[in-house]
Amino acid sequence: MNTAILDTNVILRYLLKDNAKLFEQAKPFMDALKTGQNQAYILEGVLVECVYVLLKVYQIPRQEIADALGGVLDYSGIVGTDKKRLKQSLKFFSKHNVDIVDALIYATAIERGLEIFSFDKDIKRLKRIYEQ
């Protein structure tokens, strides 16, 4: 079994099914990820790019984005220690209407016990919600 790094365009074509040829190329690999026959990493930057494109270009609602990408992160073949943090970030992004990067910063701080130095209003809002 080979391990790959998934690129944004593969994930998007698979989820959106907006290009039949590319979807048909992505589908067997992604289906094998579901069962663990293939393994792949999804890097933080790839997740951010997926969220940005789905939100800004395709105008998909936040909860649908979080559900779709969270579902992919749940595939048996997705490997890496960041899975839990990426899923938590998607939860913050969808539930509290915050920027995905701010959600990642907050989730990383929680996971690693770090302080956050930021002037961002979204991070301040997350801190108010979760650190009362």
Secondary structure, DSSP 8 states (H G I E B T S, - for coil): --EEE--HHHHHHHHH--SHHHHHHHHHHHHHHHHTSSEEE--HHHHHHHHHIIIIIS---HHHHHHHHHHHHTSTTB-STTHHHHHHHHHHHHHHT--HHHHHHHHHHHHHT-------HHHHHHHHHH--
